[in-house]
Amino acid sequence: MFRRILIANRGEVAARIARTAHRMGIEVVAICSTVDRQAAWLADVDEVVCVGAAAAARSYLDQDAILEAARRTGATAVHPGWGFLAENHLFAARCADAGLTFVGPDPGDIRRFGDKALARTSMAALGMPIIPGSREPVPDVDAARRAAEEVGYPVLLKAVAGGGGRGMRAVDHPDELADAFDAASAEALSGFGDGRLYLERRIVGGRHVEVQVIADRFGHAVHLGERECSLQRRHQKVLEEAPAPGLPDAERERLLPLVADVVARSGYRNAGTVEMLVDADGKATFMEMNTRLQVEHPVSEEITGIDLVEWQLRVAANKPLPQSQDEIGTSGHAIECRINAEDPDDGFRPSPGRIDTLELPRGDGIRVDTHLQAGDRVPPNYDSMVAKLIVRADTRPAAIARMREALTAVRIDGVKTNVSLHRRILEWTPFVAGDYDTKSLENDLMRKD
């Protein structure tokens, strides 16, 4: 096992990874920017290296500075967490060239699945059902028009290298295609340095369900059940739960072993998330794969009792998976609310600033993942997450009741947060019934007539 690792990330991500690493007896080096230099979460690591200025491009995305920090501090592995460089195949390759273990997939797999058009082709070849659409990027509007006519409207144009809804446009009618293509391509080029697009059929009323997987170097891959991630605003997840109430039992029994088998046969290694879209008939088809842990991985941990960061580190150290699929069980129900410093009544405008009061619940069946304490600041330079509030109970109704109670105990002063939105969601009839899709939050709960 590693003696010392460097975490190439910040905030809640770094605090989460450090907690598991220390429990495993591994020393932790953290990096920070100048704006994070006095952050409370840095007190819980063994060494801190400031790698640059507040702008992420000059600190948390500065590969040279991060690799030099690892060399100088004697780290032998780099954990990228989620976000920043986690899905950068060039950084993973540079870690290997520097003699460092990258705690994640091999560079080739990051590249293969990071290219969403290539990922679709790869998964289809392995027997995974995919959403109908173009197998290759569509190079121009004419090619997009031919692909749309083949799969049928409505369609989605999506960035090959995209994520988070950027470089994506819905097209309901042929006369909308040209403008949508130009806008999506320009946004993709600006956001990802790659303006290529692919096209797929838009499934109206679809639900976003994802399967947590992890694989080792010995040909073994397992799933840790699935998560429901359909409550979204602007393609950004707000609340997640596991198991997914929107996945029929028969489809679950078909899907989960299929995903694990496909991942094993692909040669993939370490943790990943296979994202599916479930249509109105309950059929799941492949959307994309994220070659990292997701923000919402705690709900999978809560229903399986498995620490995914620990398993990541063990796999990266060339150890086999600690358990086989037959030894992994799921029980109960878990819900995660992402608490962000933002104003949901003002278009989710970020609300950076000093946190004057931070009171978060504790108790049986409640987990809080945070890096902040009263007096800390939420800087405007990065994402606005304050904490992840996770509950577990024996049943979904009991988990909803527990989350409602937990949210009443949250008190955050100094910045605006989305806690009020989470309270509304937990009382919202479609959520309680488990009857919602990826558009329900924006089109129903938050619609302003």
N, C-alpha and C positions, 0 to 999 in steps of 0.2 A: 504494500500500500504506500501511497505518497507520504512523504514526511512534511512537505510544505507546498501549498498551492497558492496561486494568485487568482483572485476573482476579478475578471475584466468587466466590471459592471458597478452599479452604485445602488444606494438606497435600500428599499425592501428586498430587492433581488440579492444584493450582497449580504444583507443581514440573514436572509433565509439560508443561503448556501453556507455561510460561516457557522451557523448554529449546528448544522449536521456535521460539517467537517470537524469542528471541535469535539463533538460527541464521539467521533471516530478516532480522535487523537491526532488529527492533522492540523498543523499550523497554517494560519491564514494570513496572506498579504492582501491588503486592499489598496486600490488606487482611488484617487479623488481628483477633482478639479479644484481650482482656487476657491470657487464659491462654496464647495462642500468641505473645505478644509477643517472647519470647526463642527461638523455634523456629529450628532450624538452616536450614530451607528458605528462610527470609526473607533469608538472606545472599546468595542468588543472584538477587535482583531489583534493579531500579533505584531503587525508592522503596516505602516501606511506610507505610500509613495504618491506625492502630488505629481500628476502627469501633464498638467497644462491648464489653460485658461477655462473660463466658464463655458464657452461654446463647445458643444459636444465634439465638433470636428477637430478641435484643438486639445482634446483631453480623452474622453471615453471612446472616441473613434480614431485616435492617433495610434496606429499600429506600431510605429517605431518606438514611441515612448512607452507603450505597454510592454513590448518585448524587452526593451532595455530594463524596465522595472523588474521583470521576472528574472532576467539574468543577474541583475545587481543584488537581488534579495535571496537568491538561491532557490527559488521555486522550481519545481520540476514538472508542474502541470498548470494549465490555465483553464479555469471554468468560466465560460462566457455568459452563463445565466440565460436570460431571455431579453431580447432587444439588443440595441447597439450592434456588436460584432457577432452575435450568436449564430447567424446564418450566413456569414461571410466566408465563402470557401477559400478565398485568397488568404485570409487571416489564419484559418485552420492549417493551410499548407505552410504558411510562414512559421507557425508554431512548431510544426514537425521539422522543418529545416533548421530551426534553432535548437533542436533537441528537447523540445517541450511536448508533453502529452496534452492534446486538445481534448477536453472533457465534452465530447459530443461525437457526431458522426464523422466519418472520413470526408476529406475535402470533395472527393468525387461524388459522394452521395448528397452532400449539401448542394453542390452545383446541379446535380441531376434533378433533385426535387425542388430546388429553388426556382428553376425554370419551369413555370407551371404548365406550359405546353408540352415540354419534354416529360414532365411528371405524368401527365394524362396518358401519353403514349406508352410510357414504361408500365404504368399500372394496368392499362388495358391489355398489354402483352402478357401480363402475369395472371390475367383472369379476373381483374377487378372491374365491376360495372362502372362506367363513367357517364357523366352527363353528356348527352349528344352535343356535338360541336365540332369545331375544326381540330384536326389532329396536329396541325402545324400552325405557327403564327400566320396571321393574314397580313400580307405585306402592304396592302393598299385598300382603298374603299371598294374597288371593284371585286377584289377577292373576298372581302367581308360580305359584300352583297350576295355573291354566289353561295357562300357558306350559310348565310342567313336564310336564303331561299331553300337550301337543302334541309336544314334542321327545323325551319318554321319559326315564325314570330310568336311571342316576344323573345328577344335574345339579350344577352349581356356581352358587351365588349370588355375584356379584362386584360390588365397589364401582365405580360409574361413574367416580369420580375416584381410584381406588385404585392400589396398587402394593405390591410387596414382600410380598404375601400378606395384608395387612391388609384387613378388610372382605370376606373370602372365606370361604365355608363350603360343604363338600361335603354333598350330601343324597342318600342312597341310597334312602330310602323316603318316601312321602307324609306319614307321621305325624311325620317329623322336620322338615318344611318350616317350620312356624310358628316354632318355637324358633330354627332356623337363620336365618330371615329377621330376626327381632328382634335376634339377636346380631350378625349381619353389618352391619345398618343402624346399630346403635349404635356399633359399632367404626369404621365408615366416617365417621360424623358426628364422632366424637371425633378421629379421625386426620386427616381431610381437610376437615372443615367441610361435608361433603356426604354425607347419608345415603342417597342414591339407589342402587338396585341394578339390575343386569340379570341375566339367567339364561341359561346355555348348557349344552349337554350335556357331561357329564364323560366325557372319553375315557380309559378305563382302559388303563394301559400306554403312555401317550403319551410322546413325546419332545419336548423343547423345542429347536427349531432356529430361529435368527434370521438374517436377511439384512441385511448392512451396505449402506446406500445413501448416496449423496450427489448433490445436484442443484444446478444453477446457475440464474441468472435468465434464461437463454437457451433454456429448454425441454429441457435435456439432463439426464439422470439415468443413473447407472451403479450397478452393484452390485460389491461387492468379495468375492463369495463368501458362504458361510454359515458359521455357528458352531454347534457343539453345546454346549448349556448345560443338559443334563438332570441333572447331578449337583448336587442341591439339598438343603438342609435348611430346613424351615419356609419354603419358597418362596424362599429366598435361595441364589444360586448360589455354589458352592464351587470348582469347577474347570471350565474351558472349553477347547475344542479346535476347530481348524479345519484341514481341512474336517470336516464332521460325519459320523462313521462310521454314524450311524443314518439317513442319507438315501440312498435308492437312487439310482443314477446316472440312471435315466430320470426320476425325480421331480426331481432336481437340474436336469437339462437343461430341464425344463418350467418349474420354479418360478423360477429366478433371472432369466431375461429377462422373465417375467411381472411380477415385483415391480418391476424397474427401469422397465418400461413404465407400470405403474399409478402409480408415484411421479411419473414425468414428466407424465403426463396429469392428475394431481391438482393440478399447479402448485406442489408443495412445493419448498422451497429449503433448502439446507445439508444437514448430516448427519442421519441418522435410522436407526433400527433397526426392521425389520419382523419381529415375533415370530410364529412359526408353531408349531402343534402337529402332530406327525407321528403318525398312528395306527399300529396294529399292521400294517396293510397297506402302510405306507410312503407314505400320502397326506398331504400337508401342507395345513392350513387356517389361515386368519388368526386370530390371537388379539388382538393389539393392536400399536400402534406407539409407540415411544419417540422423542420429538422432540429427541434429543441424542445425543452419543456415549455408549457404554456403558463400564463399568469394563473389560470384556473386549476392547475394541477392539484392543489390541496383537496378538492372534493373527491378526486380519485384516491388520494392517500387516505382520506377519512373513511371511505367505504371498504378499503382493502387492508388497512393497517400497514401499508408499505411506505417507506421513506424513499421517494423517487430520486432525490439527490444522492442518497447513500448508494442506491443501485447504479446510478450514473458513474459515480466514482469507482465502484468496484469493477464495472464493465471496462472503464477506461484503463484500469490497472490490469487488464487482461485476465480477470477472474470470471468464472461462469456465473450466470444468473443464480441468485440464492435460492429460488424456488421454481419449480416447473409449473406449467399451466394448471395441472390437476391440483396443485397445492395452494393455488391462489383462489380465495373466495371473496365474495362481496356480501356485505350485510348493511342494512339500514339505508338511510338517505341523507345526503349532504347538500347544503346550499352555500354558495359564496356570494357576498355582496362586495363589489368594488367601491370603496369609499374614496372619492376623489375631491380635490379642492377645485370645485367648479360650480357654476350656477346653472342648474337645469332650467330655470325660468328665464334665462337670458341666453338661450342658444348654447348652453354648456360652456359659456365663456370661462376660461381658467381663472382661478382666484388665488394667485400666489400671495405670500405674505407670512407674517409671524403667527404661529399657533399659540394663542394665549392660554387656552384650556384644551386638554385632550384627555377625556375620560372614556375608556373603552371597556366593554363588559368582560367579565371573567366568570368561570363556572363550568359545571359538568356539561359536556357536549358543545362547548364554545371554544373556538380557536381564533386568535388574532395574530396576523402576520403584519408587522409594521416596523419601521425604522425610526419613527419619530417619537418625541416626547414634548410636553409643554415647554415653550420657549424656543423650539426649533422653527426654522423657516422652510416654507415650500418655495423653492426658487422658481423663477419663470422660465428657466433654461431647459427644463426636462419635463417628463410627464408629471401629472398632478396627483399621483396616488398618495393618499394618506395612510390607508390601511386596507387589508382584506379581512372581512369579518366572515368566518366560516362556522356553521353549526352542523351537528350530526345528531340524528335521532333514529329510532327504530323504524319509523314510517314517514312518508312524505308529509301527511298532515301534522305529525308531531314536530317535524323539522320546520315547517312553516310557522307553527306556534312558537317554537323556540327562537326562530329568527325575529319574529315580531317582538318578543320580549327583549331580546338582545338589543334590537335597534332603539328601544325606548331608553336604554341605559347609555346610549352614545351621546356625549356632549363635546362639541368642538366649537371653540370660539376663536375669533381672529381672522378666519377665512370662511368663505361660503363653501358648502359641501353639498353633495347629492344625497345626503341621508334622507331628506324628506321624500325624494323620489323612490328610494327603496321602501320606505314605509308605505307609500301608495301602492307600489307593486305587490307587496305582501298582502294587501287587503283587496286587491283587484280580482274580480270574479274569474276572468279568463285564466289568470295565473293560478289561482287556487284550484281551478278545474283542470289545470295542465293543458288547456286548449288555447295555444298561442303559436305564432310563427315569427319569422324574422322581421316582419313589418308591423306586428301588432303594437309594439311599444310606441313607435312614432305615429302610426296611422290611427290608433284607437286611444290608448291611455293619454298620450301627450298632445293629441290633436286639439288645436285651438280654432273653433268655428268662428 
